[in-house]
Amino acid sequence: MAKSWIDDAWLRDAVDRDGNRIPPTAAMRRAAGADPEKAKKTIPPEHRTARYGKGSRWVVYWNAPDGRRRKAFRSRADAEAFKAGMEDDLRSGRYIDPRGGERTVADAYREWIGTLVNIKVTANAIIHRNTGLAGPVLVKAFTTRVEVVSLGGLNGLSSDDLLNGVSLPVNPALFDRFVAQGFAHGTGSGLARVMECYEGTGVTATVSATTNSVRLILPRRAPASGDGRIIRFPEACRARSTPSMSEGRAF
């Protein structure tokens, strides 16, 4: 499969009665570029897309390490230049997702919640948070680790108690709701399951606590040049199923 290609968002192939595809002629393409409104009178409707004459015409598609991407351009020359640079980056391993900070909240959610580690960590950070303390749950992403800090102590427990599966939820009602929705098991095994994900990797997650906060450090693989901005955790930590934002689950 091609790594990248350019599509004309204004013109399309027509299909005859025998199912043969008939591409737009070079004259049609030139006319649409010179004056799309005037050319509309001479270009048959079967060759015009619903987007004809609207917005950027030339769309570059490419197969990135984490899925298909697209970027639109007004001129064919700009699209060709971008495509050439994109293919060179993909071949050489220098590729970085050009969307950068333009990712949506949903993108960030899927990236974060797509691992078993993060489902457990997110649930625990919320369930055991002391709501009497003002401040958010902190998630800090570094090159080789992610740190999750939740306000509230261990409710009289020690770090070793947590590793042994002892659990005393600070918010019992919220805890029950998370269990009912499938975000927690309610058996005190969450932290142990996180630790298991790192077995055989040469690194391990660590937990520390003070009177008013608990911090969990999750090692992550530093992204290679071809990984774009994807956070990589051990493959054993991939979730078998990911809770969907569209399922309407309320916390």
C-alpha positions in Angstrom: 0.0 0.0 0.0 1.2 3.5 -0.9 2.5 5.5 2.1 1.0 8.7 0.8 -1.2 9.9 -2.1 -3.0 13.0 -3.3 -6.7 13.2 -3.9 -8.7 15.8 -5.8 -11.6 16.8 -3.5 -13.5 18.6 -6.3 -13.4 16.1 -9.1 -14.0 12.3 -9.2 -14.1 9.4 -11.6 -17.4 8.7 -13.3 -18.7 5.2 -13.8 -20.3 4.0 -17.0 -23.0 1.4 -17.4 -20.5 -1.4 -17.6 -18.9 -0.3 -14.3 -15.8 1.2 -16.0 -14.2 4.2 -14.2 -13.7 7.2 -16.4 -11.4 9.8 -14.8 -11.9 13.6 -15.4 -9.9 14.9 -18.4 -6.9 17.2 -18.0 -9.0 20.0 -19.6 -11.7 19.5 -16.8 -9.0 19.7 -14.1 -7.5 22.9 -15.6 -10.9 24.5 -16.0 -11.9 23.8 -12.4 -8.6 25.3 -11.2 -8.9 28.4 -13.3 -12.6 29.3 -12.5 -14.6 26.6 -10.7 -17.9 28.5 -11.0 -17.5 29.0 -14.8 -16.2 25.4 -15.3 -19.2 24.0 -13.5 -21.3 24.7 -16.6 -19.0 22.4 -18.7 -18.0 19.7 -16.3 -20.6 16.9 -16.1 -22.2 16.4 -12.7 -21.0 12.8 -12.5 -17.4 14.2 -12.4 -18.2 16.8 -9.7 -18.0 15.9 -6.0 -20.3 17.4 -3.3 -17.3 19.6 -2.3 -16.8 20.9 -5.8 -15.6 24.6 -5.6 -15.6 24.6 -1.8 -12.5 24.8 0.4 -9.1 23.4 -0.3 -9.0 21.2 -3.3 -6.0 18.9 -3.0 -5.9 16.4 -0.1 -2.7 14.5 0.9 -3.4 11.2 2.6 -0.7 9.1 4.3 -0.4 6.0 6.4 1.2 7.0 9.7 2.5 4.6 12.3 -0.7 5.1 14.3 -3.3 5.3 11.5 -4.3 7.2 8.4 -3.8 11.0 8.3 -4.9 13.8 5.9 -4.0 17.4 5.2 -5.7 19.7 2.6 -4.0 22.3 0.4 -5.4 24.9 -2.0 -2.7 24.3 -4.7 -1.5 21.1 -6.2 2.1 22.3 -6.0 1.9 22.7 -2.2 0.3 19.3 -1.9 3.0 17.7 -4.0 5.7 19.4 -1.9 4.1 18.2 1.4 3.7 14.7 0.0 7.4 14.4 -1.0 8.5 15.6 2.4 6.1 13.3 4.2 7.3 10.2 2.2 10.9 11.1 3.0 10.2 11.4 6.7 8.3 8.1 6.7 11.1 6.3 4.9 13.9 7.7 7.2 12.0 7.4 10.5 11.9 11.1 11.1 8.1 11.3 11.0 6.3 13.4 13.6 2.5 13.9 13.5 2.0 17.3 12.0 -1.2 17.8 14.0 1.0 18.4 17.0 -1.1 20.2 19.6 -4.2 20.1 17.4 -5.3 16.8 18.8 -8.8 16.8 20.2 -9.7 15.8 23.8 -11.2 12.6 22.4 -7.8 11.8 20.8 -6.0 12.3 24.0 -8.6 10.3 25.9 -8.2 7.3 23.6 -4.4 7.5 23.7 -4.4 7.6 27.5 -7.2 5.1 28.3 -6.1 2.6 25.7 -3.9 0.7 28.1 -4.8 -1.5 31.0 -2.3 0.4 33.1 -4.0 3.7 32.6 -7.6 2.4 33.1 -6.5 1.1 36.5 -4.4 4.2 37.4 -7.1 6.7 36.4 -9.8 4.8 38.3 -7.7 4.6 41.4 -6.7 8.2 41.3 -10.3 9.3 41.2 -11.8 6.8 43.6 -9.2 7.4 46.3 -9.0 11.1 45.9 -9.8 13.2 49.0 -12.5 15.6 47.8 -12.0 17.8 50.8 -8.7 19.0 49.3 -8.9 21.6 46.6 -7.0 20.6 43.5 -7.0 18.3 40.5 -5.6 14.8 39.9 -2.3 15.5 38.2 -1.0 13.5 35.2 2.5 14.5 34.1 3.9 13.0 30.9 7.7 12.8 30.6 9.9 11.2 27.9 10.5 8.0 29.9 7.7 8.0 32.5 4.2 9.2 33.4 3.5 10.4 36.9 0.0 10.4 38.4 -0.5 12.3 41.6 -3.8 12.1 43.6 -4.7 14.3 46.5 -5.3 12.4 49.7 -3.3 10.0 51.8 -3.5 6.2 52.1 -6.4 6.3 54.6 -4.2 4.8 57.3 -2.6 2.2 55.0 1.0 1.9 53.9 2.4 1.5 50.3 3.1 -2.2 51.1 -0.6 -2.6 52.1 -1.6 -1.4 48.6 0.8 -3.8 46.9 -0.7 -6.6 49.1 -4.2 -5.8 47.7 -5.6 -4.0 50.8 -8.1 -1.3 49.8 -10.0 1.3 51.8 -11.8 3.6 49.4 -12.0 7.2 50.5 -15.2 7.6 48.5 -17.3 4.4 48.9 -20.2 5.6 46.8 -18.0 6.6 43.9 -16.1 3.3 44.3 -19.3 1.3 44.0 -20.2 3.3 40.8 -16.8 2.6 39.2 -17.2 -1.1 39.9 -20.7 -1.2 38.5 -19.5 0.5 35.3 -16.5 -1.8 34.9 -13.8 0.7 35.5 -12.7 -1.1 38.7 -12.9 -4.7 40.0 -13.4 -3.9 43.7 -11.0 -6.6 44.8 -7.9 -4.4 45.6 -6.0 -6.0 42.7 -5.6 -2.8 40.6 -2.1 -1.9 41.6 -0.9 -5.5 41.5 -2.2 -5.8 38.0 -0.3 -2.6 37.0 2.9 -4.1 38.4 2.3 -7.3 36.5 2.3 -5.4 33.2 6.0 -4.5 33.8 7.2 -8.1 34.5 10.1 -9.0 32.3 10.6 -5.4 31.0 13.5 -4.5 33.3 11.6 -1.6 34.9 8.7 -1.4 37.3 6.0 1.0 38.4 6.6 2.7 41.8 4.3 4.2 44.4 5.0 6.7 47.1 2.8 8.6 49.6 2.7 11.5 51.9 0.0 12.6 54.3 -1.9 14.5 51.6 -0.9 12.8 48.3 -0.1 9.6 46.5 2.2 9.4 43.5 2.4 6.5 41.1 5.3 6.5 38.5 4.7 4.5 35.3 7.8 3.9 33.2 7.2 4.2 29.4 9.3 3.5 26.4 10.8 6.7 24.9 9.1 7.2 21.5 11.3 6.3 18.5 11.5 8.9 15.7 8.8 7.0 13.8 6.3 6.9 16.7 5.1 10.5 16.4 3.7 11.6 19.7 2.2 8.2 20.8 2.8 7.2 24.4 4.1 3.6 24.4 3.8 1.3 27.4 4.6 -2.5 27.6 2.5 -4.5 25.2 1.2 -6.6 28.1 -0.5 -3.5 29.4 -2.7 -3.1 26.3 -6.4 -3.2 27.2 -8.5 -5.9 25.7 -11.4 -3.5 25.6 -11.5 0.2 25.9 -14.4 2.0 27.6 -16.0 4.4 25.1 -16.7 8.0 25.7 -19.9 7.5 23.7 -21.3 4.9 25.9 -22.7 7.5 28.3 -21.1 6.1 31.4 -21.5 8.6 34.2 -19.1 8.7 37.2 
